[in-house]
Each structure stands twice: as structure tokens, then as C-alpha cells.
Amino acid sequence: MNPLEKTDTRCGFIAIVGRPNVGKSSLLNCILGKKISITSFRPQTTRYQILGIKTHDATQTVYVDTPGIHLRASKALNRQMNKIAHQSLIDVNAVVFVVEAMKWTDEDSYICKMLVNSPCPVILALNKIDLVREKSQLLAFIEKVSKELPNAQIIPLSVRKRQQVDEIEKLCLQYLPLSPFYFPEDQTINHSEQFYMSEIVREKIMRLLDKEIPYASSVQIEKLEHQTGIVHIHALIWVEREGQKRVIIGEKGNMLKEIGTQARQDLERYYGKKVCLKLWVKVNESWSDNMHALHALGFE
């Protein structure tokens, strides 16, 4: 069906933006009621643009989860992540700008300047209000940010406790135009199985390892085979140096085994059947600063 034809359904795109580690992916997962975007306590966990699709009755909302916008982008990987986030603001019907309550940074100000003259509505989501002890402090913070984005609708919320998340959804629904659905009603993500698998493995690296290791690694699925009652997956973890490879493998292979175990458990919950996951680690010294390598890993 041509999207310009008359229809009684509504469909549109909502961008979720913000600096790293404010809860954008957690908000998307909470809205959809399932995990489609990986999370960790580390900034810059999300590297790709991920579409989370929620269809209910006569409406389809396509949420665009973006990498965190950051000011220091020295490597090609970081520049590409910023580019993805900026492009996500093009031709959307509304923007949800996620900010951590009581913490306004230079990166927040930078994003604010991008949005202050936005032609589409902006919803300012103040996340993590459950961590604010004094209500008076929160009210003062709301007053401050309202001056930064005077036309934005402000919603204090806690994704962790699912407080006010429904209000974000209701506001977003108001901005959906009359349009046919752009995705099948049962589709919830725009990426392939292989992408989801690689992200699950990378999430475990983000959560289990520290310092530079999570940021110096990427995951590529080399084999995916569905058999009766079992899924076979071979995944390759890329790192930049031999020392990083040794850390990921760990003493007697213990760390790589733990990464594989946690990822396999998530994938078995996702598929509802047994998963055989095998992991390898290889070195590519400049993958995160090499556009050809980034394209091979899915950064378009």
C-alpha cells in the first residue's frame, strides 16, 4: 500500500536521544516489554541505530534508539556513532530527549542546542527520579531545564521502577500521523537474528570486563544454524591488541567461558530452546578506527 493513500491507522517515528548512559535503551526495552537493545552500566553501550516497533490496535510506533551523543569523538567508531545519532533526528515525528535527573552536563547542553529549534515536538524525559531524595531539588532542576528547552513537554520518570513510562507512550501516540503501518504487526526490531546475537555477546563483555576492553571489542556472527530443538551459533570477538585478547579469554579460558555461558542463557530464553554457542577471539589492531572494518561489522 502506498503510504500516501488514505488510511484509518496511524504510524510514525519517535527518536530517543541523549548523552551516553542516561537510560535510552532501558526506556525502549521498558516500552516494548522485551529486551531488544542491550544495556550496561557503561556509557556508549549502544553503537547502532535500533528501531523498536510497537503495534497496538490501529497504531504503530517506531522508536529510534540511538547511540549516546558525546563531545569527544577521536576515533572513527565514535564519529560514526555520533553521525548515526544525528541522522536519527531527520524526518521523525517527535523526539524523546532523555536526561538524568539532577545531572546536566555539557553534552546535554550540546544536544539541547540541536533540539531548541527542532521542527518536531520534543519530550524531555528526566530519568532516574527514584534516586532523588529531596522533591524540592527535583522541582528546582525541572525549572532549570525548562528554561533550556522552553517548548518541550517535561516528564519526570524512573525506567527502573517503570514510573511515568506510560505517560511517555501516551504523548508519543499523539504525534503519530495517519499512515499505513510500515512494518508487519508482529515485528519488534529492524535488525537480523545475527545482529541480536552479536549484541547479546557484546553486552556480556560490557558487563563482565572493565577499563578499555569493552570499548575495544566487537562481535561478528560467523555461523547460525537452526536444527530441531537446538540452535548452533559461532561468534567471533574482535579486539585491538593481544593483551586484550588474553584478558577476554582469561586464566584457563574462564572469562570467555563465563561470557559464553551468560550469553547462551539469554539466547535460550529468547529462542525457548537449547543453544550451542561457540566463541573465538581474534586481533585486528585498528578495527575501531578503520571505516572498512566498521562497515564489515555493520556500521553503515
Backbone as CSV, one residue per row, in Angstrom:
resi,resn,N_x,N_y,N_z,CA_x,CA_y,CA_z,C_x,C_y,C_z
1,MET,0.845,-1.201,0.000,0.000,0.000,0.000,0.876,1.246,0.000
2,ASN,0.523,2.196,-0.807,1.260,3.456,-0.856,1.045,4.234,0.427
3,PRO,2.135,4.695,1.138,1.975,5.425,2.388,1.149,6.690,2.247
4,LEU,0.980,7.212,1.005,0.217,8.436,0.818,-1.288,8.179,0.706
5,GLU,-1.683,6.913,0.574,-3.103,6.606,0.478,-3.797,6.857,1.817
6,LYS,-5.098,7.144,1.748,-5.863,7.398,2.958,-5.949,6.116,3.779
7,THR,-5.951,6.280,5.080,-5.983,5.124,5.963,-6.534,5.545,7.311
8,ASP,-7.031,4.587,8.078,-7.518,4.895,9.423,-6.526,4.437,10.478
9,THR,-5.322,4.062,10.061,-4.276,3.689,11.014,-3.266,4.821,11.146
10,ARG,-2.529,4.783,12.251,-1.503,5.795,12.499,-0.146,5.118,12.673
11,CYS,0.877,5.753,12.121,2.229,5.204,12.227,3.227,6.343,12.130
12,GLY,4.261,6.299,12.953,5.268,7.352,12.906,6.526,6.958,13.650
13,PHE,7.527,7.845,13.567,8.846,7.579,14.132,9.128,8.526,15.298
14,ILE,9.613,7.968,16.390,9.965,8.723,17.591,11.441,8.471,17.892
15,ALA,12.268,9.503,17.828,13.696,9.353,18.131,13.926,9.457,19.638
16,ILE,14.739,8.562,20.168,15.152,8.626,21.572,16.619,9.029,21.592
17,VAL,16.909,10.223,22.091,18.277,10.741,22.067,18.712,11.137,23.479
18,GLY,20.019,11.360,23.625,20.578,11.771,24.911,22.050,11.430,24.944
19,ARG,22.721,11.909,25.970,24.130,11.563,26.118,24.254,10.105,26.563
20,PRO,25.468,9.567,26.564,25.634,8.165,26.943,25.186,7.873,28.378
21,ASN,24.606,6.688,28.550,24.336,6.117,29.877,23.263,6.857,30.677
22,VAL,22.254,7.392,30.004,21.149,8.036,30.733,19.901,7.159,30.769
23,GLY,19.935,6.028,30.051,18.809,5.102,30.113,17.961,5.038,28.857
24,LYS,18.518,5.416,27.704,17.739,5.411,26.461,17.303,3.990,26.079
25,SER,18.254,3.069,26.067,17.941,1.691,25.681,17.029,1.028,26.710
26,SER,17.246,1.328,27.973,16.372,0.773,29.020,14.942,1.277,28.852
27,LEU,14.799,2.551,28.463,13.467,3.109,28.218,12.794,2.377,27.066
28,LEU,13.527,2.149,25.982,12.959,1.440,24.838,12.535,0.028,25.228
29,ASN,13.393,-0.688,25.939,13.056,-2.051,26.361,11.824,-2.055,27.254
30,CYS,11.716,-1.053,28.105,10.576,-0.956,29.024,9.286,-0.711,28.241
31,ILE,9.329,0.171,27.263,8.143,0.469,26.451,7.681,-0.762,25.689
32,LEU,8.628,-1.500,25.124,8.279,-2.668,24.315,7.956,-3.899,25.150
33,GLY,8.360,-3.879,26.415,8.094,-5.028,27.270,8.973,-6.217,26.966
34,LYS,10.072,-5.996,26.224,11.021,-7.067,25.933,12.366,-6.440,25.624
35,LYS,13.410,-7.237,25.732,14.761,-6.725,25.528,15.148,-6.811,24.063
36,ILE,15.261,-5.636,23.423,15.756,-5.622,22.043,17.029,-4.796,21.926
37,SER,17.308,-3.975,22.930,18.503,-3.130,22.902,19.317,-3.436,24.148
38,ILE,20.604,-3.734,23.986,21.409,-4.164,25.130,21.684,-2.993,26.060
39,THR,21.928,-3.309,27.323,22.176,-2.288,28.333,23.350,-2.711,29.205
40,SER,24.006,-1.728,29.800,25.017,-1.981,30.826,25.197,-0.681,31.589
41,PHE,25.999,-0.746,32.633,26.251,0.461,33.415,27.266,1.364,32.730
42,ARG,27.800,0.943,31.601,28.854,1.688,30.918,28.286,2.631,29.867
43,PRO,28.889,3.828,29.720,28.497,4.713,28.624,28.784,4.072,27.277
44,GLN,28.062,4.540,26.256,28.296,4.137,24.864,28.107,2.637,24.649
45,THR,27.160,2.048,25.389,26.847,0.637,25.152,26.199,0.461,23.785
46,THR,25.252,1.361,23.450,24.584,1.301,22.143,25.481,1.908,21.077
47,ARG,25.733,1.157,20.014,26.587,1.638,18.925,25.821,1.851,17.628
48,TYR,24.682,1.207,17.495,23.947,1.224,16.242,22.612,1.931,16.439
49,GLN,21.992,2.322,15.328,20.604,2.762,15.387,19.723,1.525,15.412
50,ILE,18.862,1.451,16.406,17.973,0.300,16.554,16.534,0.792,16.523
51,LEU,15.708,0.184,15.688,14.292,0.516,15.644,13.521,-0.479,16.492
52,GLY,12.812,0.043,17.487,11.921,-0.776,18.299,10.497,-0.489,17.871
53,ILE,9.773,-1.505,17.426,8.465,-1.320,16.793,7.372,-1.843,17.717
54,LYS,6.429,-0.970,18.059,5.311,-1.380,18.916,4.001,-1.130,18.186
55,THR,3.269,-2.196,17.914,1.994,-2.116,17.217,0.878,-2.497,18.177
56,HIS,-0.114,-1.619,18.275,-1.256,-1.890,19.162,-2.509,-1.326,18.510
57,ASP,-3.463,-2.205,18.268,-4.712,-1.816,17.613,-4.405,-1.100,16.292
58,ALA,-4.800,0.167,16.174,-4.657,0.890,14.906,-3.441,1.808,14.887
59,THR,-2.478,1.586,15.807,-1.292,2.441,15.850,-0.017,1.606,15.823
60,GLN,0.994,2.151,15.154,2.321,1.536,15.154,3.345,2.641,15.426
61,THR,4.025,2.516,16.554,5.043,3.493,16.934,6.416,2.881,16.705
62,VAL,7.236,3.572,15.937,8.586,3.097,15.644,9.568,3.967,16.419
63,TYR,10.113,3.419,17.492,11.059,4.149,18.340,12.473,3.955,17.790
64,VAL,13.204,5.043,17.647,14.553,5.007,17.095,15.542,5.188,18.243
65,ASP,16.132,4.083,18.701,17.138,4.142,19.765,18.482,4.490,19.132
66,THR,19.169,5.464,19.705,20.400,5.982,19.100,21.588,5.814,20.030
67,PRO,22.809,5.773,19.479,24.000,5.839,20.340,24.004,7.158,21.112
68,GLY,24.622,7.151,22.281,24.733,8.377,23.059,25.591,9.409,22.341
69,ILE,25.111,10.642,22.279,25.867,11.707,21.628,26.927,12.214,22.603
70,HIS,28.189,12.203,22.168,29.280,12.605,23.048,30.180,13.606,22.334
71,LEU,30.850,14.446,23.107,31.635,15.546,22.547,33.003,15.108,22.065
72,ARG,33.619,14.147,22.756,34.964,13.716,22.378,34.850,12.472,21.498
73,ALA,35.008,12.686,20.193,34.873,11.589,19.235,36.147,11.488,18.417
74,SER,37.185,10.889,19.015,38.503,10.875,18.389,38.658,9.771,17.349
75,LYS,37.973,8.629,17.543,38.119,7.509,16.624,36.969,7.463,15.622
76,ALA,37.194,6.737,14.534,36.154,6.604,13.508,34.885,5.990,14.100
77,LEU,35.044,5.037,15.020,33.885,4.422,15.654,33.036,5.473,16.353
78,ASN,33.673,6.331,17.158,32.935,7.353,17.890,32.289,8.374,16.959
79,ARG,33.028,8.756,15.913,32.462,9.699,14.951,31.259,9.095,14.230
80,GLN,31.357,7.797,13.923,30.251,7.131,13.251,29.035,7.036,14.166
81,MET,29.260,6.783,15.455,28.153,6.721,16.413,27.453,8.075,16.518
82,ASN,28.228,9.156,16.571,27.633,10.492,16.601,26.844,10.771,15.328
83,LYS,27.392,10.349,14.192,26.720,10.560,12.915,25.375,9.829,12.883
84,ILE,25.364,8.598,13.368,24.128,7.812,13.428,23.090,8.528,14.288
85,ALA,23.524,9.044,15.443,22.601,9.730,16.349,22.027,10.996,15.712
86,HIS,22.873,11.771,15.028,22.403,12.991,14.380,21.419,12.668,13.251
87,GLN,21.726,11.659,12.461,20.852,11.314,11.343,19.494,10.790,11.809
88,SER,19.456,10.264,13.022,18.204,9.728,13.550,17.169,10.818,13.801
89,LEU,17.604,12.068,13.840,16.683,13.178,14.093,15.989,13.665,12.830
90,ILE,16.399,13.122,11.689,15.828,13.561,10.419,14.487,12.859,10.171
91,ASP,13.471,13.645,9.861,12.163,13.118,9.450,11.489,12.253,10.518
92,VAL,11.665,12.594,11.784,10.906,11.907,12.829,9.714,12.779,13.216
93,ASN,8.738,12.168,13.872,7.525,12.896,14.251,7.617,13.528,15.627
94,ALA,8.540,13.032,16.447,8.781,13.624,17.762,10.112,13.099,18.280
95,VAL,10.661,13.803,19.271,11.935,13.418,19.876,11.750,13.278,21.380
96,VAL,12.218,12.164,21.932,12.298,11.995,23.386,13.756,12.216,23.774
97,PHE,14.006,13.310,24.469,15.351,13.680,24.909,15.504,13.225,26.361
98,VAL,16.315,12.182,26.579,16.463,11.587,27.904,17.634,12.239,28.640
99,VAL,17.359,12.726,29.836,18.354,13.376,30.691,18.306,12.705,32.058
100,GLU,19.452,12.585,32.699,19.467,12.054,34.062,19.091,13.160,35.035
101,ALA,18.082,12.910,35.858,17.630,13.905,36.818,18.773,14.357,37.721
102,MET,18.899,15.659,37.904,19.887,16.299,38.774,21.287,16.328,38.178
103,LYS,21.441,15.889,36.901,22.770,15.911,36.288,22.664,16.496,34.881
104,TRP,22.999,17.770,34.748,23.001,18.436,33.449,24.456,18.685,33.057
105,THR,24.882,18.137,31.918,26.288,18.188,31.515,26.453,19.019,30.237
106,ASP,27.714,19.206,29.847,27.993,19.910,28.593,27.400,19.165,27.399
107,GLU,27.377,17.823,27.485,26.793,17.046,26.396,25.286,17.263,26.319
108,ASP,24.625,17.406,27.470,23.203,17.735,27.478,22.963,19.090,26.823
109,SER,23.815,20.049,27.137,23.686,21.391,26.545,23.878,21.338,25.035
110,TYR,24.826,20.518,24.594,25.088,20.375,23.161,23.859,19.811,22.436
111,ILE,23.255,18.768,23.018,22.063,18.175,22.417,20.901,19.154,22.463
112,CYS,20.817,19.889,23.562,19.759,20.885,23.718,19.799,21.916,22.588
113,LYS,20.988,22.358,22.236,21.137,23.332,21.146,20.686,22.742,19.813
114,MET,20.859,21.434,19.643,20.393,20.765,18.430,18.865,20.766,18.353
115,LEU,18.229,20.697,19.530,16.781,20.490,19.578,15.967,21.755,19.780
116,VAL,16.614,22.844,20.224,15.855,24.026,20.636,15.018,24.593,19.490
117,ASN,15.499,24.460,18.263,14.737,24.933,17.098,14.187,23.782,16.264
118,SER,14.009,22.635,16.905,13.530,21.452,16.192,12.122,21.691,15.645
119,PRO,11.878,21.304,14.378,10.541,21.475,13.812,9.518,20.491,14.370
120,CYS,9.992,19.446,15.065,9.058,18.464,15.625,8.997,18.602,17.148
121,PRO,7.939,18.113,17.765,7.796,18.225,19.227,8.918,17.502,19.965
122,VAL,9.281,18.053,21.126,10.327,17.458,21.960,9.737,17.115,23.328
123,ILE,9.946,15.881,23.756,9.562,15.432,25.099,10.839,15.270,25.898
124,LEU,10.962,16.025,26.980,12.157,15.962,27.823,11.887,14.983,28.962
125,ALA,12.536,13.821,28.905,12.326,12.763,29.891,13.424,12.820,30.944
126,LEU,13.058,13.148,32.163,14.024,13.226,33.268,14.048,11.882,33.978
127,ASN,15.028,11.063,33.646,15.088,9.693,34.161,15.791,9.624,35.521
128,LYS,15.569,8.511,36.198,16.207,8.174,37.477,15.733,9.074,38.621
129,ILE,14.457,9.477,38.588,13.934,10.313,39.680,13.840,9.521,40.982
130,ASP,13.871,8.184,40.893,13.825,7.362,42.099,15.091,7.526,42.932
131,LEU,16.149,8.091,42.337,17.403,8.298,43.062,17.483,9.681,43.707
132,VAL,16.472,10.516,43.461,16.449,11.876,44.028,15.694,11.845,45.353
133,ARG,16.381,12.191,46.411,15.765,12.109,47.740,14.860,13.297,48.041
134,GLU,15.296,14.495,47.701,14.542,15.706,48.033,13.696,16.158,46.845
135,LYS,12.376,16.183,47.032,11.479,16.594,45.967,11.720,18.035,45.566
136,SER,12.085,18.877,46.531,12.326,20.287,46.235,13.497,20.449,45.258
137,GLN,14.515,19.586,45.388,15.650,19.631,44.473,15.219,19.262,43.059
138,LEU,14.347,18.269,42.952,13.855,17.858,41.638,13.056,18.980,40.994
139,LEU,12.223,19.651,41.776,11.424,20.757,41.239,12.323,21.885,40.735
140,ALA,13.392,22.157,41.482,14.340,23.198,41.061,15.045,22.800,39.773
141,PHE,15.373,21.507,39.649,16.031,21.015,38.428,15.086,21.114,37.234
142,ILE,13.812,20.770,37.448,12.821,20.873,36.378,12.682,22.318,35.903
143,GLU,12.687,23.240,36.842,12.592,24.659,36.486,13.801,25.087,35.651
144,LYS,14.971,24.576,36.020,16.191,24.930,35.290,16.147,24.408,33.856
145,VAL,15.804,23.134,33.686,15.827,22.558,32.338,14.691,23.091,31.478
146,SER,13.602,23.519,32.096,12.503,24.084,31.316,12.923,25.380,30.627
147,LYS,13.901,26.080,31.201,14.420,27.294,30.574,15.338,26.967,29.398
148,GLU,15.980,25.776,29.464,16.851,25.349,28.375,16.041,24.962,27.138
149,LEU,14.912,24.299,27.364,14.025,23.887,26.266,12.599,24.325,26.601
150,PRO,12.298,25.594,26.400,11.003,26.127,26.851,9.786,25.505,26.179
151,ASN,9.948,24.958,24.998,8.801,24.386,24.288,8.641,22.886,24.510
152,ALA,9.535,22.302,25.268,9.473,20.856,25.492,8.447,20.505,26.563
153,GLN,7.852,19.334,26.418,6.994,18.785,27.471,7.869,17.932,28.378
154,ILE,7.843,18.212,29.671,8.756,17.569,30.619,8.025,16.464,31.378
155,ILE,8.623,15.275,31.356,8.066,14.127,32.070,9.142,13.542,32.985
156,PRO,9.035,13.715,34.315,9.952,13.013,35.225,9.563,11.528,35.261
157,LEU,10.546,10.654,35.235,10.228,9.232,35.227,11.358,8.410,35.826
158,SER,11.037,7.162,36.113,12.036,6.182,36.515,11.813,4.937,35.675
159,VAL,12.711,4.692,34.748,12.588,3.499,33.914,12.746,2.251,34.763
160,ARG,13.671,2.307,35.714,13.944,1.133,36.561,12.700,0.693,37.322
161,LYS,11.899,1.646,37.771,10.682,1.325,38.524,9.415,1.483,37.687
162,ARG,9.612,1.731,36.395,8.504,1.907,35.443,7.517,2.976,35.901
163,GLN,8.032,4.048,36.404,7.200,5.182,36.803,7.125,6.182,35.655
164,GLN,5.914,6.514,35.226,5.641,7.526,34.211,6.044,7.101,32.795
165,VAL,6.481,5.869,32.617,6.831,5.418,31.264,5.595,5.423,30.373
166,ASP,4.441,5.063,30.940,3.203,5.077,30.170,2.862,6.479,29.689
167,GLU,3.228,7.499,30.470,2.961,8.877,30.059,3.782,9.256,28.829
168,ILE,5.018,8.758,28.773,5.846,8.986,27.582,5.163,8.376,26.363
169,GLU,4.681,7.148,26.509,3.999,6.476,25.399,2.775,7.257,24.940
170,LYS,1.965,7.706,25.881,0.740,8.433,25.528,1.049,9.704,24.752
171,LEU,2.091,10.413,25.191,2.482,11.630,24.474,2.944,11.311,23.056
172,CYS,3.739,10.263,22.937,4.237,9.885,21.613,3.097,9.531,20.667
173,LEU,2.081,8.846,21.176,0.948,8.455,20.334,0.234,9.669,19.744
174,GLN,0.254,10.787,20.464,-0.420,11.993,19.986,0.219,12.542,18.712
175,TYR,1.481,12.207,18.485,2.201,12.787,17.354,2.282,11.863,16.141
176,LEU,1.613,10.716,16.202,1.646,9.793,15.070,0.667,10.263,13.994
177,PRO,1.113,10.422,12.768,0.211,10.853,11.693,-0.605,9.686,11.137
178,LEU,-1.675,10.008,10.441,-2.415,8.985,9.713,-1.496,8.375,8.658
179,SER,-1.338,7.070,8.718,-0.419,6.397,7.804,-0.609,4.898,7.911
180,PRO,-0.391,4.168,6.835,-0.346,2.707,6.947,0.841,2.290,7.811
181,PHE,0.793,1.086,8.328,1.933,0.552,9.064,3.098,0.338,8.099
182,TYR,4.306,0.597,8.590,5.493,0.398,7.774,6.162,-0.938,8.027
183,PHE,5.741,-1.633,9.091,6.322,-2.934,9.422,5.200,-3.925,9.706
184,PRO,5.447,-5.217,9.521,4.451,-6.226,9.906,4.084,-6.077,11.378
185,GLU,2.855,-6.403,11.703,2.353,-6.173,13.062,3.097,-6.983,14.121
186,ASP,3.713,-8.102,13.735,4.414,-8.935,14.722,5.906,-8.633,14.791
187,GLN,6.390,-7.647,14.049,7.816,-7.310,14.053,8.113,-6.304,15.160
188,THR,9.188,-6.541,15.915,9.528,-5.637,17.015,10.907,-4.997,16.873
189,ILE,11.721,-5.451,15.913,13.061,-4.902,15.737,13.406,-4.932,14.250
190,ASN,14.254,-3.988,13.829,14.571,-3.877,12.409,15.805,-4.679,12.004
191,HIS,16.505,-5.246,12.969,17.753,-5.933,12.656,17.562,-7.446,12.549
192,SER,18.592,-8.104,12.074,18.553,-9.540,11.841,18.806,-10.328,13.125
193,GLU,18.582,-11.631,13.042,18.928,-12.527,14.150,20.399,-12.398,14.517
194,GLN,21.245,-12.381,13.492,22.689,-12.321,13.730,23.065,-11.070,14.513
195,PHE,22.416,-9.955,14.185,22.691,-8.715,14.910,22.334,-8.871,16.386
196,TYR,21.152,-9.391,16.651,20.710,-9.560,18.036,21.671,-10.466,18.799
197,MET,22.091,-11.554,18.179,23.023,-12.478,18.833,24.345,-11.792,19.157
198,SER,24.882,-11.053,18.185,26.166,-10.384,18.408,26.064,-9.355,19.525
199,GLU,24.924,-8.667,19.605,24.727,-7.673,20.654,24.631,-8.314,22.038
200,ILE,23.995,-9.470,22.126,23.903,-10.165,23.408,25.293,-10.555,23.909
201,VAL,26.137,-11.059,23.011,27.511,-11.414,23.402,28.260,-10.147,23.830
202,ARG,28.100,-9.076,23.060,28.816,-7.832,23.391,28.340,-7.253,24.724
203,GLU,27.064,-7.422,25.030,26.558,-6.950,26.321,27.291,-7.632,27.475
204,LYS,27.538,-8.922,27.354,28.223,-9.644,28.435,29.667,-9.162,28.586
205,ILE,30.300,-8.809,27.462,31.646,-8.243,27.534,31.603,-6.899,28.256
206,MET,30.585,-6.086,27.935,30.440,-4.776,28.582,30.248,-4.922,30.087
207,ARG,29.522,-5.941,30.486,29.172,-6.097,31.903,30.259,-6.803,32.721
208,LEU,31.006,-7.707,32.088,31.948,-8.530,32.838,33.374,-7.983,32.866
209,LEU,33.723,-7.137,31.896,35.097,-6.658,31.798,35.164,-5.151,32.032
210,ASP,36.339,-4.675,32.440,36.452,-3.263,32.784,37.496,-2.565,31.917
211,LYS,37.756,-1.318,32.283,38.719,-0.454,31.602,38.383,-0.345,30.122
212,GLU,39.390,-0.484,29.255,39.164,-0.208,27.834,38.632,-1.412,27.068
213,ILE,38.646,-2.599,27.694,38.327,-3.824,26.964,36.951,-3.769,26.268
214,PRO,35.869,-3.386,26.972,34.567,-3.391,26.296,34.511,-2.488,25.074
215,TYR,35.257,-1.370,25.111,35.210,-0.417,24.001,36.139,-0.820,22.860
216,ALA,37.047,-1.723,23.131,37.999,-2.166,22.104,37.552,-3.470,21.457
217,SER,36.319,-3.888,21.732,35.855,-5.176,21.221,34.591,-5.019,20.387
218,SER,34.407,-5.957,19.476,33.191,-6.048,18.687,32.936,-7.520,18.393
219,VAL,31.699,-7.845,18.009,31.322,-9.244,17.837,30.724,-9.454,16.451
220,GLN,31.127,-10.534,15.811,30.643,-10.876,14.479,30.168,-12.326,14.485
221,ILE,28.954,-12.564,14.003,28.415,-13.929,13.923,28.885,-14.570,12.629
222,GLU,29.579,-15.693,12.755,30.117,-16.383,11.579,29.254,-17.549,11.134
223,LYS,28.481,-18.113,12.052,27.644,-19.253,11.692,26.361,-19.225,12.515
224,LEU,25.233,-19.472,11.840,23.937,-19.604,12.508,23.195,-20.756,11.851
225,GLU,22.887,-21.768,12.637,22.223,-22.945,12.082,21.125,-23.416,13.031
226,HIS,19.897,-23.424,12.520,18.752,-23.902,13.300,18.546,-25.388,13.025
227,GLN,18.518,-26.169,14.086,18.189,-27.576,13.984,17.039,-27.880,14.931
228,THR,16.443,-29.032,14.799,15.332,-29.399,15.677,15.775,-29.387,17.135
229,GLY,15.191,-28.523,17.922,15.473,-28.463,19.352,16.744,-27.753,19.743
230,ILE,17.519,-27.246,18.775,18.790,-26.594,19.132,19.192,-25.578,18.054
231,VAL,19.878,-24.514,18.498,20.429,-23.509,17.590,21.942,-23.511,17.768
232,HIS,22.686,-23.633,16.667,24.148,-23.602,16.708,24.625,-22.226,16.259
233,ILE,25.476,-21.598,17.091,25.978,-20.254,16.796,27.487,-20.226,16.994
234,HIS,28.212,-19.699,15.999,29.644,-19.442,16.127,29.843,-17.927,16.068
235,ALA,30.502,-17.366,17.080,30.697,-15.914,17.148,32.174,-15.597,17.312
236,LEU,32.594,-14.547,16.621,33.982,-14.099,16.653,34.056,-12.748,17.370
237,ILE,34.876,-12.663,18.401,35.083,-11.418,19.143,36.366,-10.762,18.637
238,TRP,36.234,-9.541,18.117,37.395,-8.792,17.644,37.896,-7.858,18.730
239,VAL,39.211,-7.802,18.923,39.835,-6.844,19.829,41.003,-6.181,19.105
240,GLU,41.608,-5.182,19.750,42.650,-4.392,19.088,44.069,-4.831,19.421
241,ARG,44.244,-5.547,20.541,45.608,-5.916,20.943,45.631,-7.330,21.534
242,GLU,46.814,-7.933,21.496,46.989,-9.278,22.048,46.678,-9.314,23.543
243,GLY,47.068,-8.235,24.242,46.793,-8.178,25.680,45.301,-8.211,25.979
244,GLN,44.507,-7.548,25.142,43.052,-7.564,25.314,42.491,-8.953,25.049
245,LYS,43.061,-9.623,24.074,42.635,-10.988,23.772,42.859,-11.891,24.985
246,ARG,44.012,-11.747,25.626,44.314,-12.580,26.795,43.338,-12.306,27.932
247,VAL,42.967,-11.029,28.107,42.033,-10.677,29.180,40.662,-11.284,28.917
248,ILE,40.191,-11.194,27.681,38.868,-11.734,27.356,38.847,-13.258,27.507
249,ILE,39.929,-13.913,27.110,39.988,-15.369,27.280,40.085,-15.725,28.760
250,GLY,40.910,-14.973,29.495,41.043,-15.201,30.926,41.911,-16.394,31.266
251,GLU,42.179,-16.550,32.557,43.011,-17.662,33.009,42.316,-18.991,32.744
252,LYS,42.984,-19.848,31.996,42.461,-21.158,31.621,41.127,-21.045,30.865
253,GLY,40.905,-19.893,30.229,39.694,-19.714,29.426,38.448,-19.400,30.225
254,ASN,38.636,-19.064,31.527,37.482,-18.891,32.409,36.593,-17.707,32.017
255,MET,37.197,-16.560,31.621,36.395,-15.387,31.294,35.590,-15.621,30.017
256,LEU,36.220,-16.180,29.006,35.498,-16.456,27.761,34.359,-17.443,28.013
257,LYS,34.599,-18.403,28.896,33.557,-19.362,29.249,32.390,-18.675,29.932
258,GLU,32.675,-17.716,30.818,31.609,-17.007,31.529,30.812,-16.115,30.573
259,ILE,31.517,-15.431,29.664,30.827,-14.624,28.645,29.877,-15.507,27.844
260,GLY,30.393,-16.671,27.414,29.589,-17.593,26.618,28.402,-18.146,27.386
261,THR,28.608,-18.461,28.661,27.527,-19.026,29.475,26.387,-18.022,29.642
262,GLN,26.730,-16.776,30.006,25.685,-15.770,30.208,24.957,-15.436,28.909
263,ALA,25.705,-15.336,27.805,25.078,-15.054,26.514,24.171,-16.208,26.090
264,ARG,24.650,-17.433,26.282,23.844,-18.605,25.911,22.539,-18.652,26.695
265,GLN,22.591,-18.338,27.984,21.373,-18.349,28.795,20.353,-17.339,28.286
266,ASP,20.812,-16.145,27.903,19.907,-15.137,27.339,19.310,-15.620,26.016
267,LEU,20.153,-16.212,25.179,19.686,-16.664,23.870,18.714,-17.841,23.994
268,GLU,18.929,-18.695,24.982,17.996,-19.810,25.192,16.642,-19.297,25.667
269,ARG,16.653,-18.240,26.477,15.377,-17.630,26.875,14.685,-17.014,25.666
270,TYR,15.469,-16.419,24.775,14.920,-15.769,23.590,14.299,-16.795,22.633
271,TYR,15.001,-17.906,22.405,14.524,-18.913,21.454,13.597,-19.951,22.091
272,GLY,13.675,-20.084,23.396,12.865,-21.104,24.058,13.342,-22.515,23.791
273,LYS,14.621,-22.659,23.449,15.191,-23.988,23.253,16.708,-23.923,23.441
274,LYS,17.361,-25.077,23.360,18.787,-25.171,23.644,19.607,-24.426,22.592
275,VAL,20.672,-23.774,23.058,21.593,-23.053,22.180,23.006,-23.573,22.419
276,CYS,23.708,-23.885,21.337,25.127,-24.234,21.416,25.914,-23.044,20.877
277,LEU,26.575,-22.315,21.766,27.295,-21.094,21.397,28.789,-21.316,21.547
278,LYS,29.532,-21.105,20.465,30.983,-21.216,20.498,31.605,-19.866,20.177
279,LEU,32.595,-19.454,20.987,33.216,-18.140,20.846,34.704,-18.267,20.531
280,TRP,35.186,-17.380,19.673,36.616,-17.242,19.385,36.996,-15.776,19.532
281,VAL,38.277,-15.521,19.801,38.774,-14.149,19.926,39.919,-13.945,18.949
282,LYS,39.860,-12.861,18.161,40.920,-12.532,17.213,41.300,-11.058,17.342
283,VAL,42.492,-10.729,16.855,43.019,-9.373,16.966,42.976,-8.681,15.604
284,ASN,42.433,-7.470,15.579,42.516,-6.568,14.429,42.881,-5.208,15.007
285,GLU,44.116,-4.823,14.876,44.673,-3.707,15.644,43.946,-2.384,15.453
286,SER,43.324,-2.175,14.325,42.748,-0.850,14.078,41.271,-0.893,13.697
287,TRP,40.545,-1.926,14.134,39.166,-2.061,13.664,38.305,-0.861,14.034
288,SER,38.509,-0.260,15.228,37.631,0.823,15.680,37.966,2.171,15.049
289,ASP,39.083,2.233,14.300,39.455,3.486,13.634,39.644,3.267,12.140
290,ASN,38.981,2.234,11.623,39.117,1.878,10.213,37.720,1.727,9.617
291,MET,37.355,2.609,8.689,35.999,2.615,8.156,35.664,1.314,7.424
292,HIS,36.636,0.718,6.760,36.375,-0.548,6.063,36.013,-1.645,7.067
293,ALA,36.754,-1.686,8.164,36.459,-2.671,9.206,35.098,-2.400,9.840
294,LEU,34.774,-1.115,10.061,33.484,-0.764,10.655,32.330,-1.156,9.745
295,HIS,32.495,-0.950,8.451,31.449,-1.355,7.519,31.257,-2.852,7.534
296,ALA,32.346,-3.603,7.643,32.257,-5.066,7.703,31.509,-5.525,8.950
297,LEU,31.578,-4.715,10.011,30.906,-5.055,11.270,29.499,-4.457,11.362
298,GLY,29.040,-3.840,10.264,27.658,-3.369,10.234,27.453,-1.901,10.449
299,PHE,28.525,-1.090,10.546,28.380,0.349,10.717,28.242,1.013,9.346
300,GLU,27.000,1.219,8.933,26.763,1.825,7.609,26.467,3.304,7.777
